[in-house]
């Protein structure tokens, strides 16, 4: 089974795939290897135009949506 989540808000939209990619980019910018990612949790807050994330339960950050 394949799923696809698209967050729509204020005339904009962002797919789950693009949120995952943004979190992965932040991970790589921190000097970490993509192959080391075991889990990604996403917490989009469209009212603040930000998505918070936690990778491997110990690395966190945020990006604009």
C-alpha positions as CSV (number, residue, x, y, z in Angstrom):
1,X,0.0,0.0,0.0
2,X,1.3,3.4,-0.9
3,X,0.0,6.6,0.7
4,X,0.5,10.3,-0.1
5,X,-0.1,13.1,2.3
6,X,-0.5,16.7,1.0
7,X,-0.9,19.5,3.5
8,X,-3.0,22.3,2.1
9,X,-3.3,25.7,3.8
10,X,-3.8,29.3,2.9
11,X,-3.7,28.6,-0.8
12,X,-0.4,26.7,-0.5
13,X,0.4,23.0,-0.4
14,X,3.3,20.8,0.6
15,X,3.6,17.1,0.1
16,X,4.9,14.6,2.7
17,X,7.7,13.8,0.3
18,X,8.9,17.4,0.1
19,X,8.7,17.7,3.9
20,X,10.8,14.5,4.3
21,X,13.3,15.8,1.8
22,X,13.6,19.1,3.6
23,X,14.3,17.3,6.9
24,X,16.9,15.0,5.1
25,X,18.6,18.1,3.7
26,X,18.9,19.6,7.2
27,X,20.4,16.3,8.4
28,X,23.0,16.3,5.6
29,X,23.8,20.0,6.2
30,X,24.7,19.0,9.8
31,X,27.4,16.7,8.3
32,X,25.5,13.5,8.8
33,X,25.0,10.7,6.3
34,X,21.6,10.1,4.7
35,X,22.1,6.3,5.1
36,X,22.2,6.8,8.9
37,X,18.5,8.0,9.0
38,X,16.3,5.3,10.6
39,X,13.2,7.4,11.3
40,X,11.8,10.9,10.6
41,X,8.9,12.4,12.6
42,X,7.2,15.5,11.1
43,X,5.1,18.0,13.0
44,X,3.8,20.6,10.5
45,X,2.3,23.8,12.0
46,X,0.6,25.5,9.0
47,X,-0.6,28.4,11.2
48,X,3.1,29.3,11.8
49,X,4.3,28.3,8.3
50,X,6.8,25.9,9.9
51,X,7.4,22.1,10.1
52,X,9.3,20.7,13.0
53,X,11.0,17.4,12.7
54,X,12.9,14.8,14.7
55,X,15.3,12.4,13.1
56,X,16.3,9.2,14.8
57,X,14.7,10.5,18.0
58,X,17.7,12.7,18.8
59,X,18.2,15.3,16.1
60,X,15.6,18.0,15.7
61,X,15.0,21.1,13.7
62,X,12.5,23.0,11.6
63,X,12.0,24.4,8.1
64,X,9.5,26.8,6.5
65,X,6.5,25.5,4.7
